[in-house]
Amino acid sequence: MSTILAINGSPAMEKGNTAMLLSAFNQGMQDAGGEVEITYASGLKLKPCACNQMYCWYIKPGECCVKDDMQMLYAKLAATDILVLATPVYIPLPGDMQNVINRLCPLIEPVLEIRDGRTRSKMRKGYKIRQIVLVCTGDWWEMANADTVVRIVEEFALNMRVPFAGALIRPHALMMKKDGQLTKEGEAVLVAARNAGKELIADGKINPITLECVARPLISHEALNQKYHQWLQVEP
């Protein structure tokens, strides 16, 4: 059985669009036999990564000198097979999610090597994470709005020497609902997200076509921008 830890970085926690997409993905993983636990970054009492000595690398490798709820999260990560990082796009990340990612530094072994022309490291012994996945939502129309977030998670996976299993990206996620209710198109997105979870556990990978279904346009670019102007009551 695969053990999955999903960290939801949305300040809306269980009530936001990120939670809606993540819930469907998690359900798919559970359908395929995965054991999922969800943690909310905004529900943790965390301090920023504020050490100017790289304590977790040079003084006591693998140990964070900041004692807070992250210590509990490290214990969960040590028992995790698949790490799911879920977040909305801010500039680029919500503050609590950025704190979590920064505080993952103790998971990385302070032994450097060159891979494909880049300085890299690897995951520290004591952790067994074998895949990292991103679940990402945004309000703007284009998928490219998530590029910076995708790059952050890809770089973390490379520095852990852990495969990046892919990104479920849902642009203009607010269009999945109308008057507070899921549309047929929104329901189809969640079905695709659930299928992605099943595929990850059953096949060890997510079909790119499934990811395309999660991300497919629900409205034209021009029509969405017009809606924004109407909501904000400003001239286009």
C-alpha positions as CSV (number, residue, x, y, z in Angstrom):
1,M,0.0,0.0,0.0
2,S,1.2,3.5,-0.9
3,T,1.3,6.1,1.8
4,I,0.5,9.6,0.6
5,L,0.9,12.9,2.3
6,A,-0.9,15.8,0.7
7,I,0.0,19.3,1.8
8,N,-2.6,21.8,0.9
9,G,-1.1,25.3,0.9
10,S,-4.3,27.3,0.2
11,P,-5.3,29.8,2.9
12,A,-8.9,28.7,2.2
13,M,-7.8,25.2,3.4
14,E,-10.7,22.7,2.9
15,K,-13.1,25.3,1.3
16,G,-11.1,26.5,-1.7
17,N,-10.8,25.4,-5.4
18,T,-7.4,23.8,-4.6
19,A,-9.1,21.6,-2.0
20,M,-11.9,20.6,-4.5
21,L,-9.3,19.5,-7.1
22,L,-7.1,17.8,-4.5
23,S,-10.0,16.0,-2.9
24,A,-10.9,14.3,-6.3
25,F,-7.3,13.4,-6.9
26,N,-7.0,12.0,-3.4
27,Q,-10.2,10.0,-3.8
28,G,-8.7,8.4,-7.0
29,M,-5.6,7.4,-5.1
30,Q,-7.7,5.9,-2.3
31,D,-9.9,4.0,-4.9
32,A,-6.7,2.4,-6.1
33,G,-5.6,1.4,-2.6
34,G,-3.5,4.4,-1.5
35,E,-3.6,5.6,2.1
36,V,-4.0,9.4,2.0
37,E,-3.4,12.0,4.8
38,I,-4.0,15.7,4.3
39,T,-2.2,18.5,6.1
40,Y,-3.1,22.2,5.7
41,A,-0.1,24.6,5.6
42,S,-2.3,27.4,7.1
43,G,-3.3,25.1,9.9
44,L,0.3,24.6,11.1
45,K,2.1,26.8,13.5
46,L,5.2,27.5,11.5
47,K,8.0,30.0,11.6
48,P,9.9,31.0,8.4
49,C,13.2,29.4,7.6
50,A,15.3,32.0,9.4
51,C,18.6,30.3,10.1
52,N,21.6,32.1,8.7
53,Q,24.0,29.3,9.4
54,M,22.4,26.5,7.3
55,Y,22.1,24.6,10.6
56,C,20.4,21.6,8.9
57,W,23.3,21.2,6.5
58,Y,26.5,22.3,8.2
59,I,25.9,22.0,12.0
60,K,23.5,19.1,12.5
61,P,22.7,17.7,9.0
62,G,19.0,16.7,8.7
63,E,17.9,18.6,11.9
64,C,16.0,21.9,11.8
65,C,16.9,24.2,14.6
66,V,13.5,25.8,14.6
67,K,11.1,23.8,16.8
68,D,7.5,24.1,15.8
69,D,4.8,22.1,14.0
70,M,7.3,21.3,11.2
71,Q,8.9,18.7,13.5
72,M,5.6,16.8,13.4
73,L,5.5,17.2,9.6
74,Y,9.1,15.8,9.3
75,A,7.9,12.6,11.1
76,K,5.0,12.2,8.6
77,L,7.3,12.8,5.7
78,A,9.6,10.0,6.9
79,A,6.7,7.6,6.5
80,T,5.5,8.9,3.1
81,D,5.8,7.2,-0.3
82,I,4.2,9.9,-2.4
83,L,4.3,13.6,-1.5
84,V,1.5,15.8,-3.0
85,L,2.0,19.5,-2.9
86,A,-1.2,21.4,-3.6
87,T,-1.4,25.2,-3.9
88,P,-3.2,28.0,-5.7
89,V,-1.0,30.4,-7.7
90,Y,-0.2,33.6,-5.9
91,I,3.1,35.5,-6.5
92,P,4.0,32.7,-6.8
93,L,2.9,30.9,-3.7
94,P,0.8,31.6,-0.6
95,G,3.1,32.6,2.4
96,D,2.4,29.5,4.5
97,M,3.1,27.2,1.6
98,Q,6.3,29.0,0.9
99,N,7.3,28.4,4.5
100,V,6.6,24.7,4.2
101,I,8.7,24.3,1.1
102,N,11.6,26.3,2.5
103,R,11.5,24.2,5.7
104,L,11.8,21.0,3.6
105,C,15.6,21.7,3.3
106,P,16.5,19.1,6.1
107,L,15.2,16.3,3.8
108,I,18.1,17.0,1.4
109,E,21.5,15.4,1.9
110,P,24.3,18.0,2.0
111,V,26.4,16.1,-0.5
112,L,26.6,17.8,-3.9
113,E,27.1,16.3,-7.3
114,I,26.7,17.4,-10.9
115,R,23.8,16.0,-12.9
116,D,23.1,17.1,-16.5
117,G,25.4,20.1,-15.9
118,R,23.6,21.3,-12.7
119,T,24.7,21.1,-9.1
120,R,22.2,18.7,-7.4
121,S,21.9,16.8,-4.2
122,K,19.7,13.9,-3.1
123,M,17.1,12.8,-0.5
124,R,18.5,12.1,2.9
125,K,18.4,8.5,4.3
126,G,15.5,8.0,6.6
127,Y,13.0,9.2,4.0
128,K,11.4,7.0,1.4
129,I,9.5,9.4,-0.8
130,R,9.5,7.9,-4.3
131,Q,7.3,10.4,-6.2
132,I,6.3,14.1,-5.9
133,V,3.2,15.5,-7.5
134,L,1.8,19.0,-7.8
135,V,-1.8,20.0,-7.7
136,C,-2.2,23.6,-8.7
137,T,-5.2,26.0,-9.3
138,G,-5.4,29.5,-10.6
139,D,-8.0,32.1,-11.6
140,W,-6.3,33.4,-14.8
141,W,-7.1,31.7,-18.1
142,E,-3.7,30.3,-19.2
143,M,-1.9,27.2,-17.9
144,A,1.3,29.2,-18.2
145,N,0.3,31.2,-15.1
146,A,1.4,28.1,-13.1
147,D,4.8,27.8,-14.7
148,T,6.8,29.3,-11.8
149,V,5.0,27.0,-9.3
150,V,5.7,24.0,-11.5
151,R,9.3,24.9,-11.8
152,I,9.7,25.3,-8.0
153,V,8.3,21.8,-7.4
154,E,10.3,20.3,-10.3
155,E,13.5,21.7,-8.9
156,F,12.8,20.4,-5.4
157,A,12.2,16.9,-6.9
158,L,15.4,17.1,-8.8
159,N,17.4,18.2,-5.8
160,M,15.8,15.3,-3.9
161,R,16.6,12.9,-6.7
162,V,12.9,11.9,-6.6
163,P,10.8,11.5,-9.8
164,F,8.4,14.3,-10.5
165,A,5.2,12.5,-11.3
166,G,3.5,15.5,-13.0
167,A,1.3,18.4,-12.3
168,L,-2.5,18.6,-12.2
169,I,-3.1,22.2,-13.3
170,R,-6.5,23.8,-13.3
171,P,-6.5,27.3,-14.8
172,H,-9.5,29.6,-14.4
173,A,-10.7,27.2,-11.6
174,L,-13.5,29.6,-10.6
175,M,-15.3,28.7,-13.8
176,M,-15.9,25.1,-12.6
177,K,-18.9,26.5,-10.7
178,K,-21.9,28.7,-11.5
179,D,-23.9,30.2,-8.7
180,G,-22.0,28.1,-6.2
181,Q,-22.7,24.8,-8.0
182,L,-20.5,22.6,-10.1
183,T,-21.1,22.8,-13.8
184,K,-21.1,19.7,-16.0
185,E,-17.7,20.9,-17.2
186,G,-16.5,21.3,-13.6
187,E,-17.7,17.8,-12.8
188,A,-15.8,16.4,-15.8
189,V,-12.6,18.1,-14.5
190,L,-13.0,16.4,-11.1
191,V,-13.6,13.0,-12.8
192,A,-10.4,13.5,-14.7
193,A,-8.6,14.4,-11.4
194,R,-9.9,11.3,-9.8
195,N,-8.7,9.2,-12.7
196,A,-5.3,10.8,-12.4
197,G,-5.1,9.6,-8.8
198,K,-6.1,6.1,-9.8
199,E,-3.5,6.0,-12.5
200,L,-0.7,7.2,-10.3
201,I,-1.3,4.4,-7.8
202,A,-2.2,1.6,-10.2
203,D,0.3,2.4,-13.0
204,G,2.9,4.4,-11.2
205,K,2.4,7.4,-13.5
206,I,-0.3,9.7,-14.8
207,N,-1.4,9.6,-18.4
208,P,-0.7,12.9,-20.1
209,I,-4.1,12.8,-21.7
210,T,-5.7,12.7,-18.2
211,L,-3.7,15.8,-17.2
212,E,-4.9,17.6,-20.4
213,C,-8.5,16.8,-19.4
214,V,-7.9,18.3,-16.0
215,A,-6.5,21.5,-17.6
216,R,-8.8,21.9,-20.6
217,P,-10.3,25.3,-21.3
218,L,-13.8,26.0,-19.9
219,I,-14.3,29.4,-21.5
220,S,-12.5,31.5,-24.1
221,H,-9.7,33.8,-23.0
222,E,-11.6,36.9,-24.1
223,A,-14.8,35.9,-22.4
224,L,-13.1,35.3,-19.1
225,N,-11.4,38.7,-19.2
226,Q,-14.7,40.3,-19.9
227,K,-16.2,38.6,-16.9
228,Y,-13.3,39.9,-14.7
229,H,-14.0,43.5,-15.9
230,Q,-17.7,43.1,-15.1
231,W,-17.0,41.7,-11.6
232,L,-14.5,44.5,-10.9
233,Q,-16.7,47.1,-12.6
234,V,-13.8,48.5,-14.6
235,E,-13.5,49.3,-18.3
236,P,-11.6,46.7,-20.4
